[in-house]
Amino acid sequence: MSARQTGLLIIVVGLAAALLAALANPLGIGHSGFGWHQVVLLVAGIVLAVVGAVVVLRAPSSEPALGTEPAPGPEPAPGPDPAPGPDQ
């Protein structure tokens, strides 16, 4: 797994954790009010998403961006015909 893919995975996990914390009460998981467990999960999710974004941005690009491929070089000139073999 490349660094870019790892960063994207960290972002997804962080956003899922933050979303779970924010929606715990409507989903029937939490108690009334925004509890300290939800605060901890929300902060951890946001931190994970930011760390994942840093990993993605710092990852070396293994593929050229669209439109930045180098132009194809000239085709090689055809070489001389090979010498005929003894059976020709």
VEXDREN-2710 file (C-alpha; in Angstrom, 1 decimal):
% VEXDREN-2710
k/r/px/py/pz
1/MET/0.0/0.0/0.0
2/SER/1.4/3.4/-1.0
3/ALA/1.8/6.3/1.4
4/ARG/-1.0/8.1/-0.6
5/GLN/-3.4/5.2/-0.1
6/THR/-2.5/4.9/3.6
7/GLY/-3.2/8.6/4.0
8/LEU/-6.6/8.3/2.3
9/LEU/-7.5/5.4/4.5
10/ILE/-6.6/7.4/7.6
11/ILE/-8.8/10.3/6.3
12/VAL/-11.7/7.9/5.8
13/VAL/-11.4/6.3/9.3
14/GLY/-11.1/9.8/10.9
15/LEU/-14.1/11.1/9.1
16/ALA/-16.1/8.0/10.0
17/ALA/-15.2/8.4/13.6
18/ALA/-16.1/12.1/13.7
19/LEU/-19.4/11.3/11.9
20/LEU/-20.2/8.6/14.4
21/ALA/-19.5/10.9/17.3
22/ALA/-21.7/13.6/15.8
23/LEU/-24.5/11.3/15.0
24/ALA/-24.4/9.0/18.0
25/ASN/-27.5/10.5/19.6
26/PRO/-29.8/10.4/16.5
27/LEU/-28.6/6.9/15.9
28/GLY/-29.6/5.9/19.4
29/ILE/-26.1/5.0/20.5
30/GLY/-25.5/7.9/22.9
31/HIS/-27.3/9.3/25.9
32/SER/-29.0/12.6/25.9
33/GLY/-26.7/15.5/25.4
34/PHE/-23.2/15.5/23.9
35/GLY/-21.1/13.4/26.3
36/TRP/-17.4/13.3/26.9
37/HIS/-17.1/10.0/25.0
38/GLN/-18.5/11.8/22.0
39/VAL/-16.1/14.7/22.4
40/VAL/-13.1/12.4/22.6
41/LEU/-14.2/10.4/19.5
42/LEU/-14.9/13.6/17.6
43/VAL/-11.5/15.1/18.4
44/ALA/-9.8/11.9/17.6
45/GLY/-11.6/11.7/14.3
46/ILE/-10.7/15.2/13.3
47/VAL/-7.0/14.6/14.3
48/LEU/-6.9/11.4/12.2
49/ALA/-8.4/13.2/9.2
50/VAL/-5.8/16.0/9.5
51/VAL/-3.0/13.5/9.9
52/GLY/-4.2/11.6/6.9
53/ALA/-4.4/14.8/4.8
54/VAL/-0.8/15.6/5.8
55/VAL/0.3/12.1/4.8
56/VAL/-1.5/12.4/1.4
57/LEU/0.0/15.8/0.7
58/ARG/3.6/14.7/1.7
59/ALA/3.4/11.4/-0.3
60/PRO/5.6/11.4/-3.4
61/SER/3.6/11.3/-6.5
62/SER/4.1/8.0/-8.3
63/GLU/2.0/8.9/-11.3
64/PRO/2.2/12.0/-13.4
65/ALA/-0.7/14.4/-13.1
66/LEU/-3.1/14.6/-16.0
67/GLY/-1.7/16.5/-18.9
68/THR/1.9/16.3/-17.7
69/GLU/3.1/13.2/-19.5
70/PRO/6.3/13.9/-21.4
71/ALA/6.0/14.2/-25.1
72/PRO/7.0/11.0/-27.0
73/GLY/10.5/11.2/-28.4
74/PRO/11.4/10.7/-32.0
75/GLU/11.2/7.2/-33.4
76/PRO/14.6/5.6/-33.8
77/ALA/15.9/5.5/-37.4
78/PRO/15.8/2.1/-39.0
79/GLY/19.2/0.4/-39.0
80/PRO/20.9/-1.2/-41.9
81/ASP/19.6/-4.5/-43.1
82/PRO/21.3/-7.5/-41.4
83/ALA/23.9/-9.3/-43.5
84/PRO/22.5/-12.3/-45.3
85/GLY/23.2/-15.6/-43.6
86/PRO/25.2/-18.4/-45.2
87/ASP/22.0/-20.1/-46.5
88/GLN/20.9/-17.1/-48.5
END
